[in-house]
Amino acid sequence: MLVIISLGGSILAKDLNPDSFISYANALSALAKKHRLVIVTGGGVAARNYINVARSVGANEVVCDFIGIDVTRLNAQLLISALGADAFPEPPRTYKDAEAALTSGKIVVMGGVIPGQTTDAVSAILAEYMDADLMVIATSVDGVYSADPQTDHDAVKFEKMTAKELVNVVMSTEMKAGSKSPVDPLAAKIIERCEIETIVMNGNDPAAVSEVIMQEGVESESITGLHPGTRIIG
């Protein structure tokens, strides 16, 4: 099956530790023996730092978006380097380029595409465009909550939810370059539109992400038990 993975920069590129890239490369290479993969890398802390400086010197939000996109592509290139011969050698810059790259039989790794779209949104658009079977959002939180669990002790994590429910939860997210949210509003709307099954999960352990994908097709309760997350259904 074709799987689109939105791999958060806060997971992959935290502290720019090479071990993180190598660990994910090993897990993805093993996974690619069974499934076709497109990985969209986020910018993480580095992107937010650059964006904050850009705002401070007077850059507008479009310029900030372009700066963030550049950082996501740097992260993509680092993961490609870690994957070696298993990866398509360059991060595609458009959705059509990504589709063409996938015909190589290699793992496709890319970053952002255009201003106004987070890498989660890019992943969702790719999933719709390529008619993917599954999208996984590997992020720094363990699922989607009714509110921010860091500030609201009454926040409840959804084990399962519909795409419409996801949209209702995330629509309050501020749309600025570098914003943090488990799923941004545009991505949520695309997920609702294309009705692609999506799993939002903590991505700190590459093996756990791989295991959830490998066991796709068994009962969702079993998957949830393997690695707590949120399963979004159409």
C-alpha positions in Angstrom: 0.0 0.0 0.0 1.0 3.6 -0.4 1.7 5.4 2.9 2.3 9.1 3.3 4.1 10.0 6.5 4.2 13.5 7.9 7.4 13.4 10.0 7.6 16.3 12.4 10.8 18.3 12.5 10.6 18.3 16.3 10.9 14.5 16.1 13.4 14.0 13.2 15.6 17.0 13.7 15.6 17.7 17.4 19.1 18.9 18.3 20.1 17.8 14.8 21.3 14.5 16.2 22.5 12.2 13.4 21.3 9.2 15.3 17.7 10.3 14.8 18.1 10.4 11.1 19.9 7.1 11.0 17.2 5.4 13.2 14.4 6.7 11.0 16.3 5.7 7.9 16.7 2.1 9.2 13.0 1.9 10.1 11.8 3.3 6.8 14.1 1.2 4.7 12.7 -1.9 6.3 9.1 -0.6 5.9 9.7 0.1 2.2 10.2 -3.6 1.5 6.5 -4.0 2.1 5.0 -0.6 1.2 5.5 2.4 -1.0 6.5 5.5 1.1 6.4 9.2 0.7 7.9 11.1 3.7 7.2 14.8 4.3 9.6 16.3 6.8 8.8 19.2 9.0 11.1 22.1 10.1 10.9 21.7 13.8 12.7 24.0 16.2 15.2 25.2 13.7 12.5 26.4 11.3 10.7 28.2 14.2 14.0 29.9 15.3 14.7 31.2 11.8 11.1 32.3 11.4 11.2 34.2 14.7 14.3 36.0 13.6 12.8 36.8 10.2 9.7 38.3 11.9 12.0 40.4 14.1 13.8 41.9 11.2 10.5 42.8 9.4 9.8 39.8 7.1 6.2 39.2 6.3 4.4 35.9 6.7 5.0 34.7 3.1 8.7 35.3 3.5 8.6 33.5 6.8 6.9 30.6 5.1 9.6 30.4 2.4 12.2 30.3 5.1 10.5 27.5 6.9 10.1 25.6 3.6 13.9 25.8 3.1 14.5 24.3 6.5 12.1 21.4 5.9 13.9 20.7 2.6 17.3 20.7 4.5 15.8 18.1 6.9 14.6 16.1 3.9 18.0 16.1 2.4 19.6 14.9 5.6 17.1 12.0 5.8 17.8 11.2 2.1 21.5 11.1 2.9 20.8 8.7 5.8 18.6 6.5 3.5 21.3 6.3 0.9 20.4 4.2 -2.2 16.9 3.4 -0.8 15.8 7.1 -1.3 15.1 9.1 -4.4 18.1 11.4 -4.5 16.4 14.9 -4.4 13.5 16.3 -2.4 10.6 16.9 -4.9 9.5 20.5 -4.9 6.0 20.0 -6.3 3.2 17.4 -6.0 3.7 16.3 -9.6 7.4 15.9 -9.0 6.7 13.7 -6.0 4.3 11.5 -8.0 7.0 11.1 -10.7 9.7 10.4 -8.2 7.6 7.6 -6.7 7.8 5.7 -10.0 11.5 5.1 -9.3 10.5 2.6 -6.7 12.5 4.5 -4.1 11.4 6.1 -0.8 10.4 9.7 -1.7 11.4 12.4 0.9 10.4 16.0 0.6 9.7 19.1 2.6 7.3 22.0 2.2 5.9 23.1 -1.1 4.3 26.6 -1.1 3.6 29.3 1.5 0.5 28.9 3.6 0.8 25.1 3.7 2.3 23.2 6.7 4.0 19.9 6.0 0.9 18.2 7.5 -1.2 19.9 4.8 1.3 18.9 2.1 1.1 15.3 3.3 -2.7 15.4 3.2 -2.8 16.9 -0.3 -0.3 14.3 -1.4 -2.4 11.6 0.1 -5.4 12.8 -1.9 -3.5 13.5 -5.1 -1.8 10.1 -5.1 -4.8 8.2 -3.8 -2.8 6.9 -0.8 -4.1 4.1 1.4 -3.0 5.6 4.7 -1.5 8.8 6.2 0.5 8.8 9.4 1.2 12.1 11.3 4.3 11.3 13.5 4.5 14.2 15.9 5.7 15.1 19.4 2.3 14.4 21.0 0.5 11.1 21.4 -2.7 12.0 19.6 -5.4 14.6 19.2 -6.9 16.1 22.4 -10.1 18.1 23.0 -7.9 21.0 24.2 -4.2 21.7 24.8 -3.3 19.1 27.5 -0.4 21.3 28.6 -2.7 24.1 29.7 -6.1 22.3 30.2 -6.0 19.4 32.7 -9.5 18.4 31.6 -8.3 17.8 28.0 -9.3 14.3 26.8 -7.5 12.4 24.1 -9.5 10.9 21.3 -8.7 7.3 20.5 -10.9 7.5 17.5 -12.6 10.5 15.8 -14.2 11.4 12.5 -12.5 13.9 10.2 -15.4 16.3 10.9 -14.7 16.1 14.6 -11.0 16.7 13.9 -11.8 19.9 12.0 -14.0 21.2 14.8 -11.1 20.6 17.3 -8.3 22.2 15.3 -10.1 25.2 13.7 -9.0 27.5 16.5 -5.3 27.0 15.6 -3.6 30.2 14.6 -2.5 30.1 11.0 1.0 31.6 11.1 4.4 30.3 9.9 5.8 28.0 12.5 2.5 27.4 14.4 2.4 24.3 16.6 -0.6 21.9 16.5 -1.0 18.1 16.2 -2.9 18.7 13.0 -3.3 22.1 11.4 -6.7 23.4 10.1 -5.9 23.1 6.4 -4.6 19.5 6.8 -7.8 18.7 8.8 -10.0 20.0 6.0 -8.1 18.1 3.4 -8.4 14.9 5.4 -12.1 15.5 5.7 -12.4 16.1 2.0 -10.5 13.1 0.8 -11.7 10.8 3.6 -8.2 9.2 4.0 -7.7 7.1 7.1 -5.1 8.9 9.2 -3.2 8.0 12.4 -1.8 10.8 14.6 0.8 9.4 17.0 3.9 10.1 18.9 6.8 9.6 16.5 9.7 9.5 18.9 10.2 5.8 18.3 10.7 5.0 14.6 10.1 1.3 15.3 6.7 2.0 16.8 5.7 4.1 13.7 6.8 1.3 11.5 5.0 -1.3 13.6 1.7 0.6 13.4 1.9 0.8 9.6 2.9 -2.9 9.3 -0.1 -3.9 11.3 -2.5 -1.8 9.3 -5.4 -4.0 8.4 -5.9 -5.6 11.8 -8.5 -4.2 14.1 -7.9 -0.6 15.0 -8.2 -1.4 18.7 -5.2 -3.6 18.4 -3.2 -0.9 16.7 -4.2 1.6 19.4 -3.1 -0.9 22.0 0.3 -1.2 20.3 1.0 2.6 20.4 -1.6 5.0 21.8 -2.6 7.6 19.2 -5.7 8.9 17.5 -7.2 7.2 14.5 -9.2 9.5 12.2 -11.8 8.0 10.0 -13.8 9.5 7.2 
